Amino acid sequence: MDGRLKEWVDWHKGQISSFHTKDLAANLGVSTRTIQRWIKEQTKPKEDQLQRITQYVKENS
């Protein structure tokens, strides 16, 4: 798993609700199922998506 995605996953595990998954999915223009596939390493996010994930973590930490 890419380090940037892992950073989000680790950060997300500390959150109380699934709001952040829905919010990130909306921010990236993907479904929550897509994010679940990334977490399970069934698929991988594109480079621009990884950059936006990093930005999302910075803005929401």
C-alpha positions as CSV (number, residue, x, y, z in Angstrom):
1,M,0.0,0.0,0.0
2,D,1.3,3.4,-0.9
3,G,2.5,5.4,2.1
4,R,0.1,8.3,1.4
5,L,-2.9,6.0,1.3
6,K,-1.6,4.2,4.5
7,E,-1.3,7.6,6.2
8,W,-5.0,8.2,5.5
9,V,-6.0,4.7,6.6
10,D,-4.1,5.0,9.9
11,W,-5.6,8.5,10.4
12,H,-9.1,7.2,9.5
13,K,-9.0,4.3,12.0
14,G,-8.7,6.9,14.8
15,Q,-12.0,8.6,13.7
16,I,-15.4,7.7,15.2
17,S,-17.6,7.6,12.1
18,S,-17.5,6.7,8.4
19,F,-18.1,10.4,7.6
20,H,-14.5,10.8,6.5
21,T,-14.7,8.0,4.0
22,K,-17.8,9.5,2.4
23,D,-16.2,13.0,2.5
24,L,-13.0,11.8,0.9
25,A,-14.8,9.8,-1.7
26,A,-16.9,12.9,-2.6
27,N,-13.7,15.0,-2.7
28,L,-12.0,12.6,-5.1
29,G,-15.1,11.9,-7.2
30,V,-15.1,8.2,-6.4
31,S,-17.4,5.8,-4.5
32,T,-16.8,4.7,-1.0
33,R,-16.5,1.2,-2.5
34,T,-13.5,2.4,-4.5
35,I,-11.8,3.5,-1.3
36,Q,-12.6,0.2,0.3
37,R,-10.9,-1.5,-2.6
38,W,-7.8,0.7,-2.2
39,I,-7.6,-0.2,1.5
40,K,-7.9,-3.9,0.7
41,E,-5.2,-3.4,-2.0
42,Q,-7.6,-4.8,-4.7
43,T,-7.0,-1.6,-6.8
44,K,-4.7,1.4,-6.4
45,P,-5.4,5.1,-6.5
46,K,-3.9,7.2,-9.2
47,E,-1.0,9.6,-8.4
48,D,-3.3,12.7,-8.4
49,Q,-5.7,10.9,-6.1
50,L,-2.8,10.1,-3.7
51,Q,-1.8,13.7,-3.7
52,R,-5.4,14.8,-2.9
53,I,-5.5,12.2,-0.1
54,T,-2.4,13.7,1.4
55,Q,-3.9,17.1,1.2
56,Y,-7.2,15.8,2.8
57,V,-5.3,14.4,5.8
58,K,-3.4,17.7,6.3
59,E,-6.6,19.7,6.1
60,N,-8.6,17.5,8.5
61,S,-6.0,16.5,11.1
